[in-house]
Amino acid sequence: MRKGQIKGEKGLTYPVMTRITKAKYDELKAIAAKTKDETVSGVIRNIIHNRPVTIHTYDETLDLMMEELAALRGEIKSIGININQVTRLFNTYPEERRKEFYAKIAFNQYFGIESKIDRLLTIISKLAKRWLSE
């Protein structure tokens, strides 16, 4: 699409000139910096045509939470794999002593996952409060 042409319209042929204060210009410039691939002129055109102006924000505080969530996911997955392996061994041997041994191992693994799940739920509740309050 060539410059000055908008989808569904023949083109932008009528220039509109105006002057604004430095404070208003700085405000429009700040909005344009937060939008994706927009200029001040583009923001003004969107406002005039009653189109939404989408502002993209990036919250750096979520980085640590996301890293912790990824680490917890890996740990829970590893514990789950261990429990599956122990369960396979439990079902392989018919002797009662071996079954008791593998049941104890699986039980201990299960308790190891409980603290991880509690931490996971704490993080998710914090994220829910942050996201759902907006």
C-alpha contacts under 8 A as a table, 3 or more apart, distances in Angstrom:
res1	aa1	res2	aa2	distance
1	M	5	Q	6.66
1	M	6	I	7.82
2	R	5	Q	5.91
4	G	11	G	5.87
4	G	12	L	5.27
4	G	13	T	7.80
5	Q	9	E	6.96
5	Q	10	K	6.68
5	Q	11	G	4.41
5	Q	12	L	6.08
6	I	9	E	5.46
6	I	10	K	7.30
6	I	11	G	6.19
6	I	12	L	7.60
12	L	15	P	7.63
20	I	24	K	6.32
20	I	25	Y	6.47
21	T	24	K	5.31
21	T	25	Y	6.19
22	K	25	Y	4.98
22	K	26	D	6.00
23	A	26	D	5.13
23	A	27	E	6.20
24	K	27	E	4.96
24	K	28	L	6.22
25	Y	28	L	5.11
25	Y	29	K	6.02
26	D	29	K	4.93
26	D	30	A	6.06
27	E	30	A	5.13
27	E	31	I	6.30
28	L	31	I	5.06
28	L	32	A	6.10
28	L	40	V	6.06
28	L	43	V	7.37
28	L	44	I	7.96
29	K	32	A	5.00
29	K	33	A	6.16
29	K	39	T	7.69
29	K	40	V	5.70
30	A	33	A	5.08
30	A	34	K	6.52
31	I	34	K	5.27
31	I	35	T	6.46
31	I	40	V	7.99
31	I	43	V	7.69
31	I	55	I	7.08
32	A	35	T	5.21
32	A	36	K	7.87
32	A	38	E	5.57
32	A	39	T	5.48
32	A	40	V	5.51
32	A	42	G	7.99
32	A	43	V	6.22
33	A	36	K	7.69
33	A	38	E	7.34
33	A	39	T	7.67
34	K	55	I	5.30
34	K	56	H	5.59
34	K	57	T	6.97
35	T	38	E	5.88
35	T	53	V	7.40
35	T	54	T	5.97
35	T	55	I	4.74
35	T	56	H	5.75
36	K	54	T	7.84
36	K	55	I	7.58
36	K	56	H	7.13
38	E	41	S	7.94
38	E	42	G	5.64
38	E	43	V	6.61
39	T	42	G	5.00
39	T	43	V	6.30
40	V	43	V	5.12
40	V	44	I	6.24
41	S	44	I	5.10
41	S	45	R	6.12
42	G	45	R	5.04
42	G	46	N	6.19
43	V	46	N	5.12
43	V	47	I	6.26
43	V	53	V	6.89
44	I	47	I	5.07
44	I	48	I	6.17
45	R	48	I	5.09
45	R	49	H	6.10
46	N	49	H	5.20
46	N	50	N	6.03
46	N	51	R	4.89
46	N	52	P	6.66
46	N	53	V	6.57
47	I	50	N	5.11
47	I	51	R	6.08
47	I	52	P	7.38
47	I	53	V	7.36
48	I	51	R	7.72
59	D	62	L	5.94
59	D	63	D	7.81
60	E	63	D	5.52
61	T	64	L	6.33
61	T	65	M	7.36
62	L	65	M	5.10
62	L	66	M	6.04
63	D	66	M	5.16
63	D	67	E	6.19
64	L	67	E	5.07
64	L	68	E	6.17
65	M	68	E	5.08
65	M	69	L	6.08
65	M	123	I	7.27
66	M	69	L	4.96
66	M	70	A	6.14
67	E	70	A	5.11
67	E	71	A	6.22
68	E	71	A	5.03
68	E	72	L	6.08
69	L	72	L	5.07
69	L	73	R	6.07
69	L	120	L	6.93
69	L	123	I	7.78
70	A	73	R	5.04
70	A	74	G	6.32
71	A	74	G	5.14
71	A	75	E	6.26
72	L	75	E	5.05
72	L	76	I	6.01
72	L	116	K	6.51
72	L	120	L	7.04
73	R	76	I	5.23
73	R	77	K	6.03
74	G	77	K	5.09
74	G	78	S	6.17
75	E	78	S	5.10
75	E	79	I	6.23
75	E	116	K	7.86
76	I	79	I	5.14
76	I	80	G	6.09
76	I	113	I	6.30
76	I	116	K	6.94
76	I	117	I	7.94
77	K	80	G	5.03
77	K	81	I	6.23
78	S	81	I	5.10
78	S	82	N	6.27
79	I	82	N	5.01
79	I	83	I	6.19
79	I	109	Q	6.51
79	I	110	Y	7.79
79	I	112	G	7.73
79	I	113	I	6.70
80	G	83	I	5.08
80	G	84	N	6.21
81	I	84	N	5.07
81	I	85	Q	6.26
82	N	85	Q	5.13
82	N	86	V	6.22
82	N	106	A	7.99
82	N	109	Q	7.51
83	I	86	V	5.13
83	I	87	T	6.04
83	I	106	A	5.50
83	I	109	Q	6.52
83	I	110	Y	7.48
84	N	87	T	5.03
84	N	88	R	6.19
85	Q	88	R	5.11
85	Q	89	L	6.37
86	V	89	L	5.07
86	V	90	F	6.05
86	V	102	Y	6.01
86	V	103	A	7.82
86	V	105	I	7.22
86	V	106	A	6.14
87	T	90	F	4.86
87	T	91	N	6.22
87	T	102	Y	7.31
87	T	103	A	7.79
87	T	106	A	7.19
88	R	91	N	5.24
88	R	92	T	6.15
89	L	92	T	4.94
89	L	93	Y	6.62
89	L	102	Y	7.11
90	F	93	Y	6.04
90	F	98	R	7.20
90	F	99	K	5.19
90	F	102	Y	5.52
90	F	103	A	6.96
91	N	94	P	7.23
91	N	99	K	7.70
93	Y	98	R	6.76
93	Y	99	K	6.93
94	P	98	R	7.73
94	P	99	K	7.23
95	E	98	R	5.57
95	E	99	K	6.35
96	E	99	K	5.04
96	E	100	E	6.14
97	R	100	E	5.16
97	R	101	F	6.25
98	R	101	F	4.96
98	R	102	Y	6.21
99	K	102	Y	5.24
99	K	103	A	5.94
100	E	103	A	5.01
100	E	104	K	6.20
101	F	104	K	5.31
101	F	105	I	6.47
102	Y	105	I	5.02
102	Y	106	A	6.16
103	A	106	A	5.12
103	A	107	F	6.02
104	K	107	F	4.98
104	K	108	N	6.21
105	I	108	N	5.21
105	I	109	Q	6.27
106	A	109	Q	5.01
106	A	110	Y	6.11
107	F	110	Y	5.04
107	F	111	F	6.46
108	N	111	F	5.18
108	N	112	G	6.38
109	Q	112	G	5.01
109	Q	113	I	6.58
110	Y	113	I	5.28
110	Y	114	E	6.69
111	F	114	E	5.19
111	F	115	S	7.48
112	G	115	S	6.36
112	G	116	K	7.33
113	I	116	K	5.19
113	I	117	I	6.24
114	E	117	I	5.19
114	E	118	D	6.28
115	S	118	D	5.05
115	S	119	R	6.26
116	K	119	R	5.16
116	K	120	L	6.11
117	I	120	L	4.91
117	I	121	L	6.15
118	D	121	L	5.20
118	D	122	T	6.27
119	R	122	T	5.07
119	R	123	I	6.35
120	L	123	I	5.27
120	L	124	I	6.19
121	L	124	I	5.02
121	L	125	S	6.05
122	T	125	S	5.23
122	T	126	K	6.39
123	I	126	K	5.16
123	I	127	L	6.28
124	I	127	L	5.03
124	I	128	A	6.03
125	S	128	A	4.96
125	S	129	K	6.19
126	K	129	K	5.22
126	K	130	R	6.33
127	L	130	R	5.08
127	L	131	W	6.02
128	A	131	W	5.18
128	A	132	L	5.59
128	A	133	S	8.00
129	K	132	L	5.48
129	K	133	S	5.87
130	R	133	S	5.68
130	R	134	E	7.23
131	W	134	E	5.97
